[in-house]
């Protein structure tokens, strides 16, 4: 009887394994058809001789080095100190048109003197960099050719979490390496990459895969492999790809004008926490809280206000604040966008004419600097009024400066010395006496939004009076 049960179990497991194997995708046909359009990208940087090299040809005691050793320490430069070249295999790419347009990552070709494309058939062709965009990490190259093998462009918006995907690239210089996995998540925001809603996968990606294609099972490119999250320097199960819809919008602009124009709303935003959601009367912690409206911005012209919570943009729900910049950036400057906001317990839609995203330097200069705080025992704060000198230095019109924090509601909310309190419960704080009056009117055990400016940046905190 025991033997019969064991046989039944073995047969059942074998049947299950066979059934599971049938359900797994077969990538062999895809790899054969797709590999010819995937290329290796290498760069060449000229190492130029120094104008004066006499010092580097001296011994430890300052004596002249014999001429026979100088070529060794020059790195074997050519006669007369001619520049030598450093070829490096840096990444991958893929051909998107028969006449030779190639997509890769910005960081693969950044700063290169010469870019070389090695085809699947081992041909090497020098490429022209048509344009490269640091904010999206997309670069467009052009090689001479006709009837070249190309990839088919797919829609990243149509991707589903859990869907099988396939990567082809050159990790560590090993050409035409194939790895596969599934889509782990969509619209991931990474630090320093506000304008790309990344596709997260568990496809094995390593140095050299950068710029290579991510395919779906229909053989369409749905993303450009760009980054990994790692503590070891190698693959740890978290890979990120630029969505193809975003990449093609960038590529079209690079081809047409050599640079990328992005939409700009002109607000500084933060995440909506559970306490902040309760303080504003929201049902759930979602949306992008407007901490500051920048002067002379599209948001200011449309009437957006500090304390507004942006919950939708052009018909798409904004669940996390990190989703908003990528959505705004994809709107062409000059076009109108519908912004859904939550204000004072009501939901309304505001039409905003999207502006042109300024440079990073211009954005820093356009930020309005802080406001400042003196004394309110019920909050556990020591605060003071702003002097005219303070207002001029900080470029603010009102507020109170926090000079001391003791145990109490303010400390629990996260207020720190040096913060400038500008609003409480949506009302402006222009003096210590105004702050006290507003605090006296607060209801107990219900959080209220407290706006501060810290280090030049506005932030909302949830203040709760016990």
C-alpha positions as CSV (number, residue, x, y, z in Angstrom):
1,X,0.0,0.0,0.0
2,X,2.9,2.3,0.9
3,X,4.5,1.5,-2.5
4,X,1.3,2.3,-4.4
5,X,1.0,5.7,-2.6
6,X,4.6,6.5,-3.4
7,X,4.1,5.6,-7.1
8,X,1.0,7.8,-7.2
9,X,2.9,10.7,-5.6
10,X,5.8,10.3,-8.0
11,X,3.5,10.1,-11.1
12,X,1.6,13.1,-9.8
13,X,4.7,15.2,-9.3
14,X,6.0,14.1,-12.7
15,X,2.7,15.1,-14.3
16,X,2.8,18.5,-12.6
17,X,6.3,19.1,-13.6
18,X,5.5,18.2,-17.2
19,X,2.4,20.4,-17.2
20,X,4.4,23.3,-15.7
21,X,7.2,22.9,-18.3
22,X,4.6,23.1,-21.1
23,X,3.5,26.5,-19.8
24,X,6.9,28.0,-19.8
25,X,7.8,30.2,-22.8
26,X,10.2,29.1,-25.5
27,X,12.6,32.0,-26.3
28,X,14.7,30.3,-29.0
29,X,12.7,31.6,-32.0
30,X,12.6,35.1,-30.6
31,X,16.4,35.2,-29.9
32,X,17.2,34.1,-33.5
33,X,15.0,36.7,-35.0
34,X,15.8,39.6,-32.7
35,X,19.6,39.2,-32.1
36,X,20.7,40.7,-35.5
37,X,19.3,44.1,-34.5
38,X,21.1,44.2,-31.1
39,X,24.5,45.9,-31.1
40,X,27.5,46.4,-28.9
41,X,28.5,50.0,-28.1
42,X,32.1,50.9,-27.4
43,X,33.7,54.3,-27.0
44,X,37.1,55.7,-27.7
45,X,38.6,58.5,-25.7
46,X,41.8,60.2,-26.8
47,X,44.4,60.5,-24.0
48,X,46.2,63.7,-24.9
49,X,49.8,64.2,-23.9
50,X,50.5,66.9,-21.2
51,X,52.0,70.1,-22.5
52,X,54.9,69.7,-20.1
53,X,56.0,66.3,-19.1
54,X,59.5,67.0,-17.8
55,X,58.4,66.5,-14.1
56,X,57.0,63.0,-14.7
57,X,60.3,61.8,-16.2
58,X,62.4,62.4,-13.0
59,X,63.5,59.9,-10.4
60,X,62.7,60.1,-6.7
61,X,65.7,62.4,-6.1
62,X,64.9,64.7,-9.0
63,X,67.4,63.1,-11.4
64,X,66.6,62.8,-15.1
65,X,65.1,59.5,-16.2
66,X,67.0,57.6,-19.0
67,X,65.2,58.0,-22.4
68,X,64.8,54.2,-22.7
69,X,62.3,54.2,-19.8
70,X,60.3,57.3,-20.9
71,X,58.2,55.5,-23.5
72,X,57.0,53.1,-20.8
73,X,55.9,55.9,-18.5
74,X,54.3,57.7,-21.5
75,X,52.0,54.8,-21.9
76,X,53.7,54.0,-25.3
77,X,52.5,57.2,-27.0
78,X,53.4,57.6,-30.6
79,X,56.4,59.6,-31.9
80,X,56.4,63.2,-30.7
81,X,53.9,62.4,-27.9
82,X,50.9,61.7,-30.3
83,X,47.7,61.0,-28.4
84,X,46.9,57.3,-27.7
85,X,43.4,55.9,-27.6
86,X,41.5,54.0,-25.0
87,X,38.8,51.8,-26.5
88,X,36.2,50.6,-23.9
89,X,33.3,48.2,-24.3
90,X,30.6,50.0,-22.4
91,X,27.2,49.0,-23.3
92,X,24.5,47.8,-25.7
93,X,22.1,49.3,-28.2
94,X,19.6,48.4,-30.9
95,X,18.7,49.5,-34.4
96,X,15.3,51.2,-34.8
97,X,15.4,52.0,-38.5
98,X,16.8,50.4,-41.7
99,X,18.9,53.5,-42.5
100,X,20.9,53.2,-39.2
101,X,19.4,55.0,-36.2
102,X,20.4,53.3,-33.0
103,X,19.1,53.8,-29.5
104,X,21.2,53.4,-26.3
105,X,21.7,55.1,-22.9
106,X,23.1,58.6,-22.5
107,X,25.6,57.3,-19.8
108,X,27.0,54.8,-22.3
109,X,28.2,57.5,-24.8
110,X,28.6,60.5,-22.5
111,X,31.9,62.3,-23.0
112,X,33.1,60.0,-25.8
113,X,35.5,61.3,-28.5
114,X,34.4,58.4,-30.8
115,X,31.6,55.9,-30.6
116,X,31.8,52.5,-32.3
117,X,28.9,50.1,-33.0
118,X,29.7,46.4,-33.4
119,X,27.0,44.5,-35.3
120,X,25.8,41.0,-34.7
121,X,27.9,39.9,-37.7
122,X,31.0,41.4,-36.2
123,X,31.2,44.4,-38.4
124,X,32.3,47.6,-36.6
125,X,30.9,51.0,-37.8
126,X,31.7,54.4,-36.4
127,X,28.5,56.1,-35.2
128,X,27.5,59.8,-35.0
129,X,25.8,60.9,-31.8
130,X,22.7,62.7,-33.1
131,X,21.6,63.7,-29.6
132,X,21.8,62.6,-26.0
133,X,19.5,63.5,-23.1
134,X,20.8,63.2,-19.5
135,X,17.4,63.5,-17.8
136,X,15.9,60.5,-19.5
137,X,19.3,58.7,-20.0
138,X,18.5,58.2,-23.7
139,X,20.9,58.7,-26.6
140,X,20.3,58.5,-30.4
141,X,23.1,57.4,-32.7
142,X,23.4,57.1,-36.5
143,X,25.4,54.6,-38.5
144,X,25.8,54.5,-42.3
145,X,23.8,51.6,-43.8
146,X,20.7,50.5,-45.6
147,X,18.4,47.5,-45.2
148,X,19.8,47.0,-41.7
149,X,18.0,44.6,-39.3
150,X,15.7,46.4,-37.0
151,X,13.6,45.8,-33.9
152,X,9.8,46.3,-33.8
153,X,8.7,49.0,-31.3
154,X,6.1,48.0,-28.8
155,X,4.0,49.9,-26.2
156,X,5.3,50.0,-22.7
157,X,1.9,51.3,-21.5
158,X,0.4,47.9,-22.5
159,X,2.8,45.9,-20.4
160,X,1.3,44.0,-17.5
161,X,3.0,43.3,-14.2
162,X,3.9,39.6,-14.2
163,X,4.4,39.5,-18.0
164,X,7.4,37.6,-19.4
165,X,10.2,39.8,-20.8
166,X,13.5,39.1,-22.5
167,X,16.8,41.1,-22.6
168,X,19.6,40.9,-25.1
169,X,22.9,42.7,-24.5
170,X,26.6,42.6,-23.8
171,X,27.2,42.2,-20.0
172,X,30.9,42.5,-19.2
173,X,31.5,42.5,-23.0
174,X,29.9,39.1,-23.7
175,X,28.0,39.9,-26.9
176,X,24.5,38.6,-27.6
177,X,23.8,37.4,-24.0
178,X,20.2,36.5,-23.4
179,X,18.4,36.7,-20.1
180,X,14.7,36.5,-19.2
181,X,12.3,37.3,-16.3
182,X,9.1,39.0,-15.6
183,X,7.9,42.6,-15.1
184,X,8.0,43.2,-11.3
185,X,6.4,46.6,-11.3
186,X,5.7,49.7,-13.4
187,X,6.1,53.4,-13.0
188,X,8.9,53.1,-10.4
189,X,10.5,56.4,-9.4
190,X,14.3,56.4,-8.7
191,X,16.3,59.0,-6.9
192,X,17.5,61.6,-9.4
193,X,15.3,60.3,-12.2
194,X,12.1,62.4,-11.9
195,X,11.2,62.2,-15.5
196,X,11.3,58.5,-16.1
197,X,8.6,56.1,-14.8
198,X,10.8,53.0,-14.8
199,X,9.8,49.4,-15.6
200,X,11.1,47.2,-12.8
201,X,12.0,43.6,-13.8
202,X,13.9,40.6,-12.3
203,X,15.7,40.1,-15.6
204,X,19.5,39.6,-15.0
205,X,21.1,42.8,-16.0
206,X,24.8,43.6,-15.5
207,X,27.3,46.3,-16.6
208,X,27.4,46.2,-20.4
209,X,23.6,45.5,-20.7
210,X,23.0,49.3,-20.4
211,X,21.2,50.6,-23.5
212,X,20.1,47.2,-24.6
213,X,16.5,46.3,-25.5
214,X,13.9,44.7,-23.3
215,X,11.4,42.6,-25.4
216,X,8.0,41.2,-24.7
217,X,6.9,37.8,-26.0
218,X,5.7,39.3,-29.2
219,X,9.2,40.3,-30.0
220,X,8.5,44.0,-29.5
221,X,10.9,46.4,-27.7
222,X,9.1,47.7,-24.6
223,X,12.0,49.3,-22.8
224,X,15.7,50.2,-22.7
225,X,17.6,48.5,-19.9
226,X,19.2,51.2,-17.9
227,X,19.9,50.6,-14.2
228,X,20.2,48.0,-11.5
229,X,19.8,48.2,-7.8
230,X,22.8,46.5,-6.2
231,X,24.9,46.4,-3.1
232,X,27.5,44.1,-4.6
233,X,28.1,45.8,-8.0
234,X,26.3,43.0,-9.8
235,X,22.8,41.8,-10.4
236,X,20.6,41.3,-7.3
237,X,17.2,40.8,-8.8
238,X,16.2,44.4,-9.3
239,X,16.6,45.8,-12.8
240,X,15.1,49.0,-14.3
241,X,14.2,49.8,-17.9
242,X,13.2,53.1,-19.5
243,X,9.6,52.6,-21.0
244,X,9.7,52.6,-24.8
245,X,6.9,55.1,-25.0
246,X,9.1,57.6,-23.2
247,X,12.2,56.6,-25.1
248,X,10.6,57.1,-28.5
249,X,9.3,60.5,-27.5
250,X,12.8,61.5,-26.6
251,X,14.3,59.9,-29.7
252,X,11.9,61.8,-32.0
253,X,13.0,65.1,-30.5
254,X,16.7,64.2,-30.6
255,X,16.4,63.3,-34.3
256,X,14.4,66.4,-35.2
257,X,16.2,69.1,-33.1
258,X,19.1,67.4,-31.3
259,X,17.7,68.2,-27.8
260,X,14.6,67.6,-25.7
261,X,11.9,70.0,-24.6
262,X,9.9,69.0,-21.5
263,X,6.8,70.2,-19.9
264,X,6.9,72.2,-16.7
265,X,4.2,72.9,-14.1
266,X,6.2,75.0,-11.6
267,X,5.4,73.4,-8.3
268,X,7.5,71.9,-5.5
269,X,5.6,68.8,-4.3
270,X,5.9,66.2,-1.5
271,X,4.4,62.8,-0.6
272,X,1.0,62.7,1.2
273,X,1.4,60.7,4.4
274,X,-1.4,59.2,6.3
275,X,-1.3,62.0,8.9
276,X,-1.2,64.7,6.2
277,X,-4.1,63.0,4.4
278,X,-6.2,63.2,7.6
279,X,-5.2,66.8,8.2
280,X,-6.3,67.8,4.8
281,X,-9.5,65.7,5.0
282,X,-8.5,63.2,2.3
283,X,-9.9,59.7,2.3
284,X,-6.5,58.1,1.7
285,X,-2.9,59.1,1.5
286,X,-2.5,59.7,-2.3
287,X,-1.7,62.5,-4.7
288,X,1.1,65.2,-4.8
289,X,0.9,67.9,-2.1
290,X,1.9,71.3,-3.4
291,X,4.4,72.7,-0.9
292,X,5.4,75.7,-3.1
293,X,4.2,77.4,-6.2
294,X,7.1,78.9,-8.0
295,X,6.9,82.5,-9.2
296,X,6.1,83.3,-12.8
297,X,5.3,79.6,-13.4
298,X,2.4,78.0,-15.3
299,X,1.0,76.8,-11.9
300,X,0.9,80.3,-10.6
301,X,-0.8,81.6,-13.7
302,X,-3.5,78.9,-13.5
303,X,-4.2,79.7,-9.8
304,X,-2.7,76.6,-8.1
305,X,-2.1,77.2,-4.4
306,X,0.2,75.9,-1.7
307,X,-1.7,73.2,0.1
308,X,-3.5,71.9,-3.0
309,X,-3.2,68.2,-3.5
310,X,-2.9,67.2,-7.1
311,X,-4.8,63.9,-7.5
312,X,-5.0,63.7,-11.3
313,X,-3.3,64.9,-14.4
314,X,-4.8,64.7,-17.9
315,X,-7.2,62.0,-16.8
316,X,-4.6,59.8,-15.0
317,X,-4.8,59.3,-11.3
318,X,-1.7,60.5,-9.3
319,X,-1.2,57.9,-6.6
320,X,2.3,58.9,-5.6
321,X,3.9,62.3,-5.9
322,X,6.7,60.8,-7.8
323,X,4.3,60.0,-10.7
324,X,3.5,63.7,-11.4
325,X,6.9,65.0,-12.9
326,X,7.0,62.2,-15.5
327,X,3.5,62.9,-16.6
328,X,4.0,66.7,-16.8
329,X,7.4,66.2,-18.6
330,X,5.7,64.3,-21.5
331,X,3.4,67.2,-22.3
332,X,4.7,69.5,-25.0
333,X,5.3,73.1,-23.8
334,X,2.4,75.3,-24.8
335,X,-0.2,72.6,-24.7
336,X,-3.0,72.7,-22.1
337,X,-3.4,70.0,-19.4
338,X,-6.3,69.3,-17.0
339,X,-5.0,69.1,-13.4
340,X,-7.4,67.6,-10.8
341,X,-6.8,69.1,-7.3
342,X,-8.3,68.7,-3.9
343,X,-8.7,72.0,-2.0
344,X,-10.6,72.8,1.2
345,X,-12.6,69.6,1.0
346,X,-13.6,69.9,-2.6
347,X,-12.3,68.5,-5.9
348,X,-11.9,70.7,-8.9
349,X,-10.2,70.7,-12.2
350,X,-7.9,73.5,-13.4
351,X,-6.7,73.9,-17.0
352,X,-3.0,74.8,-17.1
353,X,-0.9,75.8,-20.1
354,X,2.2,73.8,-19.6
355,X,5.5,75.7,-19.8
356,X,9.0,74.8,-20.9
357,X,11.1,73.1,-18.2
358,X,14.0,75.4,-17.3
359,X,17.6,74.3,-16.8
360,X,18.6,72.9,-13.4
361,X,20.4,76.2,-12.6
362,X,17.3,78.3,-13.5
363,X,15.1,76.0,-11.3
364,X,17.4,76.5,-8.3
365,X,17.3,80.3,-8.8
366,X,13.5,80.3,-9.1
367,X,12.9,78.7,-5.7
368,X,11.5,81.1,-3.2
369,X,13.6,81.0,-0.1
370,X,12.3,80.3,3.5
371,X,10.2,82.1,6.0
372,X,11.0,82.2,9.8
373,X,9.7,81.6,13.6
374,X,9.5,83.0,18.3
375,X,7.4,81.5,21.1
376,X,4.5,79.1,21.7
377,X,4.6,77.0,24.8
378,X,1.6,74.8,23.8
379,X,3.5,73.6,20.7
380,X,6.8,73.3,22.6
381,X,8.4,75.9,20.5
382,X,10.6,79.0,20.9
383,X,9.9,81.3,18.0
384,X,10.5,84.9,17.0
385,X,9.2,87.4,14.4
386,X,11.2,88.0,11.2
387,X,13.1,91.3,10.9
388,X,13.2,93.2,7.6
389,X,16.8,92.0,7.3
390,X,15.6,88.4,7.7
391,X,12.9,88.8,5.1
392,X,15.3,90.3,2.6
393,X,18.0,87.7,3.2
394,X,15.5,84.8,3.0
395,X,13.4,86.4,0.3
396,X,10.1,85.9,2.2
397,X,7.3,88.3,3.2
398,X,6.2,86.6,6.4
399,X,6.7,83.8,8.9
400,X,8.2,83.0,12.2
401,X,11.6,81.5,13.0
402,X,12.0,78.4,15.2
403,X,14.8,79.1,17.7
404,X,14.1,76.2,20.1
405,X,12.2,73.0,20.2
406,X,11.2,71.1,23.4
407,X,9.0,68.1,24.0
408,X,5.6,68.6,22.5
409,X,3.4,68.5,19.4
410,X,5.8,70.4,17.2
411,X,8.7,68.1,18.0
412,X,6.5,65.0,17.4
413,X,5.6,66.5,14.0
414,X,9.2,66.9,13.1
415,X,9.8,70.7,13.5
416,X,13.4,71.6,14.0
417,X,15.5,74.6,15.1
418,X,16.0,76.9,12.1
419,X,12.7,76.0,10.4
420,X,10.4,78.8,9.3
421,X,6.7,78.4,9.9
422,X,4.7,80.0,7.2
423,X,1.2,78.6,7.5
424,X,-0.9,76.6,10.0
425,X,-4.1,74.9,9.0
426,X,-4.0,76.7,5.6
427,X,-3.8,80.1,7.2
428,X,-0.8,82.5,6.9
429,X,1.5,83.0,9.9
430,X,2.9,86.5,9.8
431,X,3.9,86.9,13.5
432,X,4.3,85.1,16.8
433,X,0.9,86.5,18.0
434,X,-0.8,85.2,14.9
435,X,0.7,81.7,15.4
436,X,-0.6,81.7,19.0
437,X,-4.1,82.7,17.9
438,X,-4.2,79.9,15.3
439,X,-2.9,77.4,17.8
440,X,-5.6,78.4,20.3
441,X,-8.3,77.6,17.7
442,X,-7.0,74.1,16.9
443,X,-9.1,71.1,17.7
444,X,-7.5,68.4,19.8
445,X,-6.6,64.9,18.4
446,X,-7.0,66.0,14.8
447,X,-3.9,66.7,12.7
448,X,-3.6,70.0,10.8
449,X,-1.2,70.8,8.0
450,X,1.8,72.9,9.1
451,X,3.9,74.4,6.4
452,X,7.6,75.1,7.1
453,X,10.6,76.1,5.0
454,X,13.8,74.2,5.8
455,X,17.0,74.9,4.1
456,X,15.3,76.8,1.4
457,X,12.7,74.1,0.6
458,X,9.1,74.1,1.7
459,X,7.7,71.1,3.5
460,X,4.3,70.2,5.0
461,X,4.1,68.4,8.4
462,X,1.1,67.0,10.2
463,X,0.7,68.7,13.5
464,X,-1.5,67.1,16.1
465,X,-2.5,68.7,19.4
466,X,-3.1,66.2,22.1
